[in-house]
């Protein structure tokens, strides 16, 4: 389940479902993190749902996306299963990345989701690389790189856009301008009226759209995809949106007030799209309530699945590190496999004189 046709009534219902699923998933993830059940950090997508779903609505199933640290919404928009996503957040073996990535590193390459990423501005270089592979192999695909307003100031972002523009690669860059780079207002970070104006430096189209309107986002991305597939290169799209929660869970948010938050909530992307479907006769208020209740049940089931799933075996910590496993790593894995206690500290099988002062870490002092 990936792309959807927002031009049809069925596609619009599915788009609404995905936005509701994102909100329910992240609301639950925030609560579970606050309860201490989820390790690491979570960065929630609540309020920004129209950008991820609107973007993916205009992609084909085999198109690629490269995400950000706020990636749960992108995953669900691309069709990933909340059950395995929640398992990943809980660090369980059934998670998309075997529980090793957690919230900020969910990936499913088979679904075209190249990964959430804890490095600010890392999505565009990954998207440009994917677009280069598409171009080199002459495939009928595109690659989308998501980034936030704060990432627009990162050097690797402009390196990636410059390369894609110079070589006319089939890439689309989507800026999710949620008005704050962590706690810094966008107008204090950038010396342009619209972040899409930076496209001029690369001589590619740049446009700003209402990121609270799923239709506006989908139309812009659809046009950008057609342009990319025609061989005309990348497009830079700025979607103006807003996150309802802090930069991270636990953020005290001293940089904004409740009045500002309520102004944006009055333009809520789910509420406005729901009303549009009701006005079109494609949805009733009762059907919306049923849909919302159904999705809440799905997320509850995802949490229960994650809670009951098994953690990875200790030796799996050494998997997926190298194409060909070095002998010293295999020794660590073998020791872990033969351990009877997964929580027990696994000692290197070499002698202390062989290990040296670094305690046996591969690569000496590197961690």
BELLINNOR-V75727 format. One record per residue. PSI is psi as a letter, one per 40 degrees, with the letter a starting at -180 (999 if undefined). NEAR is the number of other ideal C-beta (glycine too) atoms within 12 Angstrom. D_FIRST is the distance of its C-alpha to the first C-alpha in whole Angstrom. Layout:
psi=(PSI;PSI)
near=(NEAR;NEAR)
d_first=(D_FIRST;D_FIRST)
//
This chain:
psi=(h;c;i;i;h;e;e;i;d;d;d;d;d;d;d;d;d;d;d;d;d;d;d;d;d;d;d;d;d;d;d;d;d;d;e;e;d;h;i;a;i;h;h;i;e;h;d;e;d;d;d;d;d;d;d;d;d;e;i;i;d;e;i;i;i;h;a;a;e;g;e;d;d;d;d;d;d;e;e;i;h;d;d;d;d;d;d;d;d;e;f;i;d;e;i;d;f;f;e;d;d;a;d;e;f;h;i;g;d;d;e;e;h;e;i;i;h;e;h;h;e;e;d;d;d;d;d;d;d;d;d;d;d;d;d;d;e;f;i;g;i;i;h;h;h;i;i;i;d;d;e;d;e;h;d;d;d;d;d;d;d;d;d;d;d;d;e;f;i;g;i;h;h;h;h;g;g;e;e;h;g;b;e;h;i;d;e;e;d;i;f;i;d;h;d;e;d;e;d;d;d;e;f;i;i;h;i;h;i;h;e;e;h;d;d;d;d;d;d;d;d;d;d;d;d;d;d;d;d;e;e;e;a;i;i;h;h;h;h;h;a;h;h;d;i;i;d;i;h;e;h;e;f;e;e;i;i;d;d;d;d;d;d;d;d;e;f;h;d;d;d;d;d;d;d;d;d;d;d;e;e;e;i;i;d;d;d;d;d;d;d;d;d;d;d;d;d;d;d;d;d;d;d;d;d;d;d;e;i;i;i;i;i;d;e;e;d;e;i;f;d;i;d;h;h;i;d;d;d;d;d;d;d;d;d;d;d;e;i;e;h;d;e;i;h;h;i;h;e;i;i;d;d;d;d;a;e;e;e;e;h;h;e;b;e;i;999)
near=(20;32;32;32;21;37;17;14;18;16;25;31;28;32;44;41;36;46;47;40;41;43;40;37;47;41;31;37;44;32;22;29;30;19;15;12;22;34;21;27;25;42;41;39;47;38;39;48;51;50;50;50;49;47;53;50;43;42;41;30;21;22;40;45;56;43;52;49;37;47;49;49;51;52;51;47;52;45;33;41;29;42;30;32;50;45;37;46;49;39;30;34;26;26;37;38;33;29;34;30;34;35;45;32;35;47;35;31;20;15;31;36;47;37;39;43;36;24;23;28;35;33;46;48;34;37;48;43;27;37;43;26;22;33;27;14;12;11;20;18;32;47;44;55;50;55;49;47;44;30;42;39;24;29;16;26;40;27;19;38;45;27;28;42;33;19;23;25;40;42;51;55;55;57;51;49;39;45;37;34;30;27;21;20;18;33;16;16;23;26;13;23;15;25;40;33;21;37;32;18;18;31;19;33;28;31;32;28;36;27;45;37;30;45;30;33;46;39;24;39;44;32;23;43;36;22;27;41;31;15;18;23;32;43;43;47;48;41;47;34;44;34;42;35;33;28;31;26;29;16;21;12;20;12;19;27;11;11;10;18;24;15;16;29;21;16;24;28;45;38;27;25;39;32;19;26;31;21;14;17;11;23;29;17;15;11;19;26;16;17;28;26;16;18;29;22;18;27;35;23;22;36;32;20;25;36;24;17;24;19;24;26;23;24;25;24;24;27;23;19;19;14;8;8;18;15;15;23;25;21;24;31;28;19;24;28;20;18;20;11;11;19;11;12;14;24;17;25;21;19;10;13;9;14;19;16;11;16;17;24;17;25;14;13;10;7;8)
d_first=(0;4;7;8;12;14;17;16;17;14;12;15;14;11;12;15;13;11;15;16;14;15;19;19;17;20;23;23;22;25;27;27;28;31;32;32;29;27;28;29;28;25;24;23;20;22;23;21;18;18;18;15;13;15;15;11;11;14;12;10;7;10;12;14;15;17;18;21;23;21;18;16;15;13;11;10;10;8;5;8;9;12;14;14;15;18;19;19;21;23;24;23;22;19;18;16;19;21;22;24;22;22;21;22;20;17;15;13;14;11;8;11;12;16;17;19;22;26;28;28;27;26;22;24;26;23;21;24;24;21;22;25;23;21;25;27;25;24;20;19;17;17;18;18;20;20;24;26;29;31;29;31;34;33;34;32;29;32;33;29;29;32;31;28;31;33;31;29;26;23;22;21;23;22;24;24;27;27;31;32;32;32;35;37;36;35;38;40;38;38;40;38;38;34;32;31;34;34;32;36;37;34;35;31;30;30;29;28;26;26;23;24;22;19;20;22;20;17;20;22;19;18;22;22;19;22;25;23;22;26;27;28;27;26;26;26;25;26;24;27;26;27;26;28;28;30;29;29;29;33;34;37;36;40;39;38;39;37;38;36;33;34;34;31;29;31;28;25;22;21;24;25;21;22;25;24;22;25;27;25;26;22;22;25;26;26;22;21;23;22;18;20;21;18;16;20;20;16;17;21;19;18;21;23;21;21;25;25;24;26;27;27;30;33;33;29;30;31;28;26;29;30;30;33;34;38;40;41;37;37;40;39;36;38;40;37;36;40;40;41;40;36;38;41;42;41;44;44;46;49;52;53;55;52;49;52;52;48;47;45;42;41;42;45;45;41;39)
//
